[in-house]
Amino acid sequence: MTTIAAAHGVLAEHRYDQDELTDAFAVFCAGDRRQEALLRRFHRSAQVKSRHLALPLDQTCGMTDFGARNDAFIRVGTELGGRAVTAALADAGLAPADVDLIVFSTVTGVAAPSLDARIAAELGLRPDVKRLPLFGLGCVAGASGIARLHDYLTGHPDEVAVLVSVELCSLTVQRDDLSVPNLVASGLFGDGAAAVVAVGANRSADGPRVVDSAAHLYPNSQRTMGWDVGASGLTIVLDAEVPVLVERYLAEDVHGLLARHGLGTDDVAGWVCHPGGPKVIEAIVASLGLQPDALELTWRSLAEVGNLSSASVLHVLADTLQQRRFQAGSPGVLMAMGPGFCSELVLLRW
């Protein structure tokens, strides 16, 4: 089985309390007192205490050009992604030259060559390193990326694979967009990156092993989450039905994956869940019948850094590896949901 040898999360440089961000976004996102009141309500209900931004707040609020924002994404994203990969490799006791495959995920900026090529050049990855950039999976890409690492390493058991996620969500918030999705996004999403190092079955490493994965693309849900692309850049699509879809489908998906291995939810020692927002987390707990503290690290991540899109579940994984100790061989489940609308589940053995 594939072993997750290390996971490491990094955050953008500029940290702000939620109240300060709310005051700033009220100026450039809210058009009148009614919209400002709505924005402040959404920001409070997000249950986020602080977030990190790629740029200083005044620059974030003043930057309206899509090209300038995307240039900032490439510049800051390459630096953050490189830091995450460097730290994860060090944690795993490996060097850049050991990497055989690098998978890169983002949904908050566009680059060709993609950031993985830039990171590879800066860190000194081998010139024959294989690259797989992923775009469009959004929040689910952290879980999907780990599943794809496992798929690859199953066929290449002597190799090392790295997943790096870079999400600079603040660079996508639309100025003067009074829509509910934009107001919600302005209070929920933050900026960060993360990397996971995994090794094939023929290499020795400490860490949880990937046993299996499952994906589900839900019917008639394409407009639940995603982007509309226009002259001003990426405009968020975010439907209030997300928690409803989680409650409708997730339990069957989780039970099906566990049942393939003779397990039930009571057997799961650790849950590593994407912090999609309070209602989504509550829907996960309710649909699976979990104990209130089962997703404590997910709630903590949401409060401390907000939703980092695909990097979020990897931050929760890194926190889990640092702060939780499980009995050897006990099962764990890592999961995330995202545009499609879809989910990806990864079964682990600690």
C-alpha positions in Angstrom: 0.0 0.0 0.0 1.0 3.6 -0.5 2.3 5.3 2.7 1.8 9.0 3.4 5.2 9.9 4.6 4.6 13.6 5.4 2.0 16.4 5.1 2.9 20.0 5.6 0.7 23.1 5.4 1.9 26.7 4.9 0.0 30.0 5.0 0.2 33.3 3.2 2.2 36.0 4.9 -0.5 38.5 5.8 -2.8 37.5 8.7 -5.9 39.5 9.7 -8.7 39.1 12.2 -12.1 38.4 10.7 -13.5 41.7 12.0 -10.8 43.7 10.1 -11.5 41.8 7.0 -15.2 42.3 7.3 -14.8 46.1 7.7 -12.6 46.2 4.5 -14.9 44.0 2.4 -17.9 46.0 3.5 -16.3 49.0 1.7 -15.6 47.4 -1.6 -18.2 44.5 -1.7 -21.3 46.1 -0.2 -23.3 48.6 -2.1 -25.6 49.9 0.6 -26.5 49.4 4.3 -28.8 46.5 3.5 -26.0 44.7 1.6 -23.5 45.6 4.3 -25.7 44.1 7.0 -26.0 41.0 5.0 -22.3 40.7 4.5 -21.6 41.2 8.2 -24.1 38.4 9.0 -22.5 36.0 6.5 -19.0 36.8 7.9 -20.2 36.1 11.5 -21.9 32.9 10.6 -18.8 31.6 8.8 -17.3 31.0 12.3 -13.9 32.1 11.0 -11.7 34.1 13.5 -8.8 34.9 11.2 -7.4 34.4 7.8 -4.2 34.9 5.8 -4.0 36.8 2.5 -1.5 36.6 -0.3 -1.2 40.4 -0.4 -1.6 43.1 2.2 -5.2 44.0 2.7 -5.1 47.4 1.0 -3.6 45.8 -2.1 -6.2 43.0 -2.1 -9.0 45.6 -1.9 -7.5 47.9 -4.5 -6.5 45.3 -7.2 -9.3 45.1 -9.8 -7.5 43.9 -12.9 -7.7 40.1 -13.5 -4.3 40.0 -15.1 -2.6 41.7 -12.1 -4.3 39.4 -9.7 -3.3 36.4 -11.7 0.3 37.6 -11.8 0.2 37.8 -8.0 -1.1 34.3 -7.9 1.8 33.0 -9.9 4.4 35.0 -7.9 3.1 34.2 -4.4 1.8 30.8 -5.3 5.1 29.6 -6.5 6.8 30.7 -3.3 4.2 29.2 -1.0 4.1 25.9 -3.0 7.8 25.7 -2.9 7.9 26.2 0.8 5.3 23.5 1.4 7.1 20.9 -0.8 10.5 21.7 0.8 9.1 21.3 4.3 7.1 18.1 3.5 10.2 16.5 1.9 12.3 17.4 4.9 9.7 15.9 7.2 9.8 12.7 5.2 13.6 12.5 5.2 13.7 12.9 1.4 15.4 15.3 -1.1 14.0 17.0 -4.2 16.0 14.6 -6.4 14.0 11.7 -4.9 10.7 12.9 -6.4 9.4 10.9 -9.4 5.9 12.5 -9.8 4.5 15.9 -8.7 0.8 16.5 -8.8 -0.4 20.1 -8.6 -3.8 21.3 -7.7 -5.4 24.8 -7.7 -8.6 26.5 -8.7 -7.7 30.1 -7.9 -5.3 31.1 -10.7 -4.2 30.2 -14.2 -0.6 29.6 -15.4 1.0 27.9 -18.3 3.5 26.4 -17.5 1.6 25.5 -14.4 3.1 26.2 -11.0 4.5 22.7 -10.5 7.0 23.4 -13.4 8.1 26.6 -11.7 8.3 24.9 -8.3 10.3 22.0 -9.8 12.8 24.4 -11.3 13.2 26.4 -8.1 13.6 23.3 -5.9 15.9 21.3 -8.2 13.5 18.4 -9.0 15.0 16.1 -11.6 14.5 17.0 -15.2 12.7 13.7 -15.8 10.1 14.3 -13.0 6.6 13.5 -14.2 4.0 16.3 -13.7 0.3 16.2 -13.4 -1.5 19.6 -12.9 -5.1 19.5 -11.8 -7.5 22.5 -12.3 -11.2 22.7 -11.7 -11.6 20.2 -8.9 -11.7 23.0 -6.2 -12.1 21.9 -2.6 -12.2 18.2 -3.5 -8.7 18.2 -5.1 -6.9 17.6 -1.8 -8.6 14.3 -1.4 -8.6 13.5 -5.1 -4.9 14.3 -5.3 -4.1 11.8 -2.6 -6.2 9.2 -4.3 -4.4 9.8 -7.6 -1.0 9.6 -5.8 -2.1 6.2 -4.6 -3.3 5.1 -8.0 0.1 6.0 -9.5 2.2 4.5 -6.8 0.2 1.2 -6.9 1.8 0.8 -10.4 5.1 2.3 -9.4 5.8 0.9 -5.9 9.5 1.9 -5.9 8.8 5.6 -6.4 8.1 8.9 -4.5 5.1 11.2 -5.4 4.3 14.6 -4.1 1.0 16.5 -4.1 1.1 20.2 -3.8 -1.9 22.5 -3.5 -1.8 26.3 -3.8 -5.0 28.3 -3.3 -5.0 32.1 -3.1 -8.8 32.6 -2.7 -8.6 36.3 -1.8 -7.4 37.1 -5.3 -10.7 35.9 -6.7 -13.1 38.0 -4.6 -15.0 40.3 -7.0 -15.1 44.0 -6.2 -18.6 45.5 -6.3 -20.2 42.1 -6.7 -23.3 42.2 -4.5 -24.3 38.6 -5.1 -24.9 36.4 -2.1 -22.2 33.9 -3.2 -19.5 36.6 -3.4 -20.5 38.0 0.0 -20.3 34.5 1.5 -17.0 33.8 -0.2 -15.5 37.1 1.1 -16.0 35.9 4.7 -15.1 32.2 4.3 -12.0 31.6 2.2 -8.4 32.2 2.9 -5.0 31.8 1.3 -2.5 28.9 1.8 -0.7 25.9 0.4 0.1 22.4 1.4 2.1 19.4 0.3 1.9 15.7 0.8 4.7 13.2 0.2 3.8 9.6 -0.5 5.9 6.6 -1.3 5.1 3.2 -2.9 4.9 -0.1 -1.2 8.5 -1.1 -1.8 9.8 1.9 0.1 9.9 2.1 3.9 8.2 5.1 5.6 6.3 5.9 8.7 2.7 7.2 8.4 -0.8 6.2 7.5 -1.2 3.8 4.5 -3.7 4.4 1.8 -6.0 1.4 1.5 -8.7 2.5 -1.0 -10.6 5.5 -2.4 -14.0 6.2 -3.8 -15.4 9.1 -5.9 -19.0 10.2 -6.6 -20.1 12.7 -9.2 -23.6 13.7 -8.1 -26.4 14.1 -10.7 -27.8 17.4 -11.8 -25.5 19.5 -9.6 -23.1 21.2 -12.0 -24.2 24.7 -10.8 -23.8 23.9 -7.2 -20.2 25.1 -6.9 -17.6 26.4 -9.3 -16.6 29.5 -11.3 -18.1 31.7 -14.0 -15.3 33.2 -16.1 -15.7 36.8 -17.3 -13.9 40.0 -18.1 -13.2 40.6 -14.4 -11.9 37.1 -13.7 -13.3 34.2 -11.7 -16.8 34.8 -10.3 -17.9 32.2 -7.7 -20.8 29.9 -8.1 -22.0 28.7 -4.7 -25.4 27.3 -4.0 -27.1 26.9 -0.6 -27.9 23.3 -1.6 -24.3 22.1 -0.7 -25.2 20.9 2.8 -28.4 19.3 1.4 -26.4 17.3 -1.1 -24.0 16.2 1.7 -26.8 14.9 3.8 -28.5 13.2 0.8 -25.4 11.3 -0.5 -22.4 11.3 1.8 -23.5 8.6 4.3 -24.1 6.1 1.5 -20.8 6.8 0.0 -18.9 6.4 3.2 -20.7 3.3 4.2 -20.1 1.8 0.8 -16.4 2.4 1.0 -16.1 1.1 4.5 -18.2 -2.0 3.8 -15.8 -3.1 1.0 -13.3 -3.6 3.8 -15.7 -5.1 6.4 -15.8 -1.8 8.4 -18.5 0.5 9.7 -18.3 4.1 10.9 -17.8 3.0 14.5 -14.5 1.4 13.5 -13.1 4.6 12.2 -10.5 6.1 14.6 -9.9 9.4 12.8 -11.8 11.6 10.4 -9.9 14.0 8.2 -12.5 16.3 6.7 -12.4 19.4 4.5 -13.7 22.4 6.5 -16.2 23.6 3.8 -18.1 25.8 6.2 -20.2 25.4 9.4 -23.3 24.0 7.7 -21.3 21.5 5.6 -19.4 20.3 8.7 -22.7 20.0 10.6 -24.2 18.0 7.7 -21.2 15.6 7.7 -21.6 15.0 11.5 -25.4 14.5 11.2 -25.4 12.3 8.2 -22.7 9.9 9.6 -23.9 10.1 13.2 -20.5 11.1 14.5 -19.7 12.3 18.0 -19.6 16.1 18.4 -15.8 16.2 18.8 -15.0 13.8 15.9 -14.3 16.8 13.6 -12.6 18.9 16.2 -9.5 19.6 14.0 -11.7 20.5 11.1 -13.6 23.0 13.2 -10.3 24.4 14.5 -8.8 24.8 11.0 -11.9 26.6 9.8 -11.7 29.1 12.8 -8.0 29.7 12.5 -7.4 30.0 8.8 -10.8 29.7 7.0 -11.5 27.5 4.0 -8.4 27.1 1.9 -10.1 25.2 -0.9 -8.1 22.2 -2.0 -5.3 22.9 0.6 -7.7 22.8 3.5 -8.1 19.0 3.9 -4.3 18.7 3.6 -3.9 21.2 6.5 -6.3 19.1 8.5 -4.3 16.0 7.6 -1.0 17.7 8.7 -2.6 18.7 12.0 -3.9 15.2 12.5 -0.4 13.6 11.9 1.1 16.1 14.4 -1.6 16.1 17.1 -3.3 12.7 17.1 -2.0 9.2 17.8 -4.0 6.2 16.8 -3.6 2.5 17.5 -1.5 0.8 14.7 -3.8 -0.6 12.1 -6.9 1.4 13.0 -8.9 2.9 10.1 -9.2 6.5 9.1 -11.2 8.4 6.5 -10.1 11.5 4.6 -12.8 13.3 2.6 -13.6 16.4 0.7 -16.3 17.7 -1.6 -16.1 20.2 -4.5 -17.3 21.4 -7.9 -19.0 18.8 -10.0 -20.7 18.5 -7.5 -18.7 15.6 -6.2 -16.9 13.9 -3.3 -13.7 11.9 -2.9 -13.1 9.6 0.0 -9.8 8.0 1.0 -9.6 5.0 3.4 -6.4 5.1 5.5 -4.8 2.7 8.0 -2.8 4.4 10.7 
